[in-house]
Amino acid sequence: MATTTMPPFTKLSFLILFLAIAYGMYIALEANLENFYIFTPEQLHKMSLDALEQHGNNTSAVVSSIVTQLRSIDSIRPYLSTTEEWMFNNAGGAMGAMYIIHASITEYLIIFGTAIGTEGHTGRHTADDYFHILKGEQLAFVPGEYEPEVYPAGSVHHLRRGDVKQ
């Protein structure tokens, strides 16, 4: 029984075709990425501000208020975690605890923090990150700058895709 092999040109053609299709899919998905999101940064910022206005420095009540507001939206409710489960997380050297409210292939929503302070590196992400500051302040530093970026409670720190900060 003789085995047949594809000529090298045919293998190369298949590889080029595969890469062209994959690239086309990437471009199409990238152009329509927002259609896959269930949250908007503006919506989450408004919820954060409402919760801070109602509950001030009571962080537990602020978090509870945000989750309650999210659960009141019928289109979002099925995608939210049903339990408040906290776990330690160490990312970029920043150690804290996180509560995953929602996680999907296109976005995630967590509460992250620590009662004793932390610092670390943001890492370089393939998506935009929006940090809604609920208590205290977050400092960020970009190489070449001499002053930190300061984000107090109620503000949003937008880390653009591909950017990196300390």
Secondary structure, 3 states (H helix, E strand, C coil): CCCCCCCHHHHHHHHHHHHHHHHHHHHHHHHCHHHHCCCCHHHHHHHHHHHHHHHCCCHHHHHHHHHHHHHCCCCCHHHCCCCCCEEEEEECCEEEEEEEEEECCCCEEEEEECCCCCCCCCCCCCCCEEEECCCCEEEECCCCCCCCEEEECCCEEEECCCCCCC
